[in-house]
Amino acid sequence: MDRLTKTLAVAAVGALGAMAPERASDAAFTGYTVVATLVSNSGQNLVRYEVFANFNGPTDTVLNVFNFQAQGGWGANLNAASGFWHKDNSDYSGGVLGQAYGTWAPQLTGSATTNRPFDSFLLIGGNPTSTNSSSADPSWGLAGAGAAGWGVAQIPVASLTNANTLGWFNSSPPNNQGRVGIAPNTATQVKLGQFILSQTDSAFRTYTLRTAYNNGTGGGVVFADGSFTLPAPGAIALLGLAGLAGRRRR
């Protein structure tokens, strides 16, 4: 192999379809997809999980996402709120890979080669750079996340009275940052987040998330519920081997 990482797309489970003030036939959300890549940095063997919202409309535009929580609730699955690695360029971690400090803000991911591939962050499409207009919902600050909201390494659920309100949004929707087809978004996908975990991580990691979007041309807002799973490393290895075997048989 000429690359040290293995990448595979894992179809998300549990997309429940769109529910909104518009007709069901107008809904164009088709679920979430997770792309998993095996990486290593600073002596740590990691998995990079990239989460995408999928659409089948040519101008579908994500406005915000919310009700982010572990399936069944954070209270029953507290392990799903921790274990994330960060290597952002913020004052919290200073570009050092670790789990104690970091931020989920996409504006502080740092270098595109030495920091960003190993950093956990959230966004509504676009590139994770200083000009990204994604912001944290105020609910992130209720657990002592600081003025920036996202300035915590792990998901702040312990002291939230209504933890399923966690979310993030595009603070400048006219820029169409969350629209399919607007680079770096693809014609069918908008990136919502990146999660870095240890390859040995075995916590329950199925999450539910509600996406709010419209047609990008003045249409009404549609709300879509779905879930995605950050699969266990063993499943990644097996799927990777199956993919290699499939290619050899051709």
C-alpha positions as CSV (number, residue, x, y, z in Angstrom):
1,M,0.0,0.0,0.0
2,D,1.3,3.5,-0.8
3,R,-0.7,5.1,2.0
4,L,-0.6,4.5,5.7
5,T,-4.3,5.1,6.2
6,K,-7.3,3.1,5.3
7,T,-10.5,4.9,4.4
8,L,-14.0,3.4,4.2
9,A,-17.5,4.9,4.1
10,V,-19.9,3.5,6.6
11,A,-23.6,4.1,5.9
12,A,-25.3,5.6,8.9
13,V,-28.2,3.8,10.5
14,G,-31.6,5.0,11.6
15,A,-32.4,7.9,9.3
16,L,-36.0,8.6,10.2
17,G,-36.9,10.9,7.3
18,A,-37.9,14.5,7.4
19,M,-40.6,16.0,9.5
20,A,-41.5,19.7,9.0
21,P,-44.1,22.2,8.1
22,E,-43.6,21.3,4.4
23,R,-45.0,18.2,2.7
24,A,-43.2,14.9,3.1
25,S,-42.7,14.8,-0.6
26,D,-40.5,18.0,-0.3
27,A,-38.1,16.4,2.0
28,A,-34.6,15.7,0.5
29,F,-32.6,14.6,3.5
30,T,-31.5,11.0,3.0
31,G,-29.5,10.2,6.2
32,Y,-26.0,10.5,7.6
33,T,-22.8,9.0,6.4
34,V,-19.6,8.3,8.4
35,V,-16.2,8.1,6.7
36,A,-13.6,6.4,8.9
37,T,-9.8,6.7,8.4
38,L,-7.1,5.0,10.4
39,V,-4.4,7.5,11.3
40,S,-1.6,7.9,13.9
41,N,0.0,10.9,15.4
42,S,2.3,11.7,18.4
43,G,2.6,7.9,19.1
44,Q,-1.2,7.4,19.2
45,N,-3.1,5.1,16.9
46,L,-6.3,6.9,16.1
47,V,-9.5,6.8,14.0
48,R,-10.7,9.9,12.2
49,Y,-14.5,9.9,11.8
50,E,-16.0,12.4,9.4
51,V,-19.8,12.9,9.6
52,F,-21.8,14.1,6.6
53,A,-25.5,14.9,6.0
54,N,-26.8,13.5,2.7
55,F,-29.3,15.2,0.4
56,N,-30.8,14.6,-3.0
57,G,-31.9,18.2,-3.8
58,P,-29.6,20.4,-6.0
59,T,-29.6,23.4,-3.6
60,D,-30.4,21.8,-0.2
61,T,-28.8,24.0,2.5
62,V,-28.1,23.1,6.1
63,L,-28.9,25.9,8.5
64,N,-28.3,24.3,11.9
65,V,-28.3,20.9,13.7
66,F,-29.4,20.3,17.3
67,N,-30.7,17.6,19.7
68,F,-27.3,16.1,19.5
69,Q,-27.0,13.2,22.1
70,A,-26.2,9.6,22.5
71,Q,-29.0,7.3,21.4
72,G,-31.0,6.6,24.6
73,G,-29.7,9.8,26.3
74,W,-26.4,11.0,27.7
75,G,-27.4,9.8,31.2
76,A,-27.5,6.2,30.1
77,N,-24.4,6.5,27.9
78,L,-21.9,9.0,29.5
79,N,-19.0,7.2,27.9
80,A,-20.2,8.5,24.5
81,A,-19.5,12.0,25.7
82,S,-15.8,11.5,26.2
83,G,-12.7,10.0,24.7
84,F,-12.2,12.5,21.9
85,W,-8.8,13.8,20.9
86,H,-7.9,17.4,19.9
87,K,-4.9,19.0,18.2
88,D,-6.3,22.4,17.5
89,N,-4.4,25.6,17.5
90,S,-6.3,27.2,20.3
91,D,-5.1,28.5,23.7
92,Y,-6.6,25.4,25.2
93,S,-4.3,22.8,23.6
94,G,-1.7,24.9,21.7
95,G,-1.4,22.4,18.8
96,V,-0.6,19.5,21.1
97,L,-2.5,16.2,20.7
98,G,-4.4,15.4,23.8
99,Q,-7.8,14.6,25.4
100,A,-7.7,17.1,28.4
101,Y,-7.9,20.3,26.4
102,G,-9.3,21.5,23.1
103,T,-12.2,23.2,21.3
104,W,-14.8,22.0,18.9
105,A,-14.7,25.4,17.0
106,P,-13.7,24.8,13.3
107,Q,-12.0,28.2,13.2
108,L,-9.2,27.0,15.4
109,T,-8.2,23.8,13.7
110,G,-4.7,25.1,12.8
111,S,-2.5,23.6,10.1
112,A,-4.2,21.7,7.4
113,T,-1.5,19.0,7.5
114,T,-0.1,18.8,11.0
115,N,-3.2,19.7,13.1
116,R,-6.5,19.4,11.3
117,P,-6.3,15.7,10.3
118,F,-6.0,14.8,14.0
119,D,-8.5,17.2,15.6
120,S,-12.1,16.9,16.6
121,F,-14.3,19.8,15.5
122,L,-17.9,20.6,14.5
123,L,-19.2,22.8,11.6
124,I,-22.0,23.5,9.1
125,G,-20.2,22.8,5.9
126,G,-17.3,24.8,4.5
127,N,-13.7,24.6,5.3
128,P,-12.6,24.4,9.0
129,T,-10.6,27.7,8.9
130,S,-10.7,31.1,10.5
131,T,-13.4,32.3,8.1
132,N,-15.9,29.5,8.9
133,S,-19.2,30.9,10.1
134,S,-20.3,28.0,12.2
135,S,-21.1,28.7,15.9
136,A,-22.1,26.8,19.0
137,D,-25.6,27.0,20.4
138,P,-25.7,28.7,23.8
139,S,-26.5,25.4,25.4
140,W,-22.8,24.5,25.2
141,G,-22.0,27.2,27.7
142,L,-24.3,25.9,30.4
143,A,-21.8,23.3,31.4
144,G,-18.9,25.7,32.0
145,A,-17.7,25.6,28.4
146,G,-16.6,29.2,28.6
147,A,-17.4,32.3,26.5
148,A,-16.5,30.5,23.3
149,G,-19.0,27.8,24.0
150,W,-17.0,25.1,22.3
151,G,-13.9,25.5,24.5
152,V,-14.1,22.0,26.0
153,A,-12.3,18.8,24.9
154,Q,-15.3,16.5,25.7
155,I,-19.0,16.9,25.3
156,P,-20.3,18.9,28.2
157,V,-23.3,17.0,29.4
158,A,-22.8,16.4,33.1
159,S,-24.5,19.6,34.3
160,L,-27.0,20.2,31.5
161,T,-30.6,19.9,32.5
162,N,-31.7,19.4,28.9
163,A,-28.6,18.0,27.2
164,N,-30.4,17.1,24.0
165,T,-30.5,20.7,23.1
166,L,-26.8,20.7,22.1
167,G,-26.3,22.0,18.6
168,W,-24.5,24.3,16.2
169,F,-25.5,26.6,13.4
170,N,-24.3,28.7,10.5
171,S,-24.3,32.3,11.9
172,S,-24.2,33.8,8.4
173,P,-26.6,31.7,6.2
174,P,-26.5,34.0,3.2
175,N,-23.0,32.7,2.5
176,N,-24.5,29.3,1.6
177,Q,-21.7,27.6,3.5
178,G,-24.1,24.7,4.3
179,R,-25.3,24.2,0.7
180,V,-24.6,21.1,-1.3
181,G,-22.5,21.8,-4.4
182,I,-20.7,24.7,-2.8
183,A,-17.0,23.7,-2.3
184,P,-15.8,21.9,-0.3
185,N,-19.3,20.4,0.1
186,T,-20.1,17.8,-2.6
187,A,-23.2,17.7,-4.8
188,T,-24.9,15.5,-2.2
189,Q,-23.1,15.9,1.2
190,V,-22.5,18.6,3.8
191,K,-19.9,17.9,6.5
192,L,-21.1,18.4,10.0
193,G,-18.2,17.2,12.1
194,Q,-15.0,15.3,12.7
195,F,-14.4,13.1,15.7
196,I,-11.0,11.7,16.6
197,L,-11.0,8.6,18.8
198,S,-8.4,6.0,19.9
199,Q,-8.3,2.8,17.8
200,T,-8.9,0.9,21.0
201,D,-12.0,2.9,21.9
202,S,-15.0,0.6,22.5
203,A,-17.6,2.9,24.0
204,F,-21.2,2.9,22.8
205,R,-21.2,5.5,20.1
206,T,-24.5,5.8,18.3
207,Y,-25.7,9.4,18.2
208,T,-29.0,11.0,17.2
209,L,-29.1,14.4,15.5
210,R,-31.8,16.7,14.0
211,T,-30.9,18.7,10.9
212,A,-32.7,21.9,9.9
213,Y,-32.3,22.8,6.2
214,N,-34.1,24.5,3.3
215,N,-33.9,24.6,-0.4
216,G,-31.5,27.5,-0.3
217,T,-33.7,29.7,-2.4
218,G,-36.2,31.0,0.1
219,G,-38.1,27.7,0.8
220,G,-39.5,26.8,4.2
221,V,-37.3,25.1,6.8
222,V,-37.4,21.3,7.0
223,F,-36.4,19.3,10.1
224,A,-34.9,15.8,9.6
225,D,-34.1,13.3,12.4
226,G,-31.5,10.6,12.0
227,S,-28.7,8.7,13.7
228,F,-25.1,7.8,13.0
229,T,-22.6,5.4,14.5
230,L,-18.9,5.8,15.0
231,P,-18.1,2.1,14.5
232,A,-15.9,0.0,16.6
233,P,-12.3,-0.4,15.3
234,G,-12.8,-4.1,14.9
235,A,-15.5,-3.4,12.4
236,I,-13.3,-1.0,10.5
237,A,-10.5,-3.7,10.2
238,L,-13.0,-6.3,9.0
239,L,-14.6,-4.0,6.5
240,G,-11.2,-2.9,5.3
241,L,-10.1,-6.5,4.7
242,A,-13.4,-7.3,3.0
243,G,-12.9,-4.4,0.6
244,L,-9.3,-5.6,-0.2
245,A,-10.6,-9.1,-0.8
246,G,-13.3,-7.8,-3.1
247,R,-10.9,-5.9,-5.2
248,R,-8.6,-8.9,-5.5
249,R,-11.4,-11.1,-6.8
250,R,-12.2,-8.7,-9.7
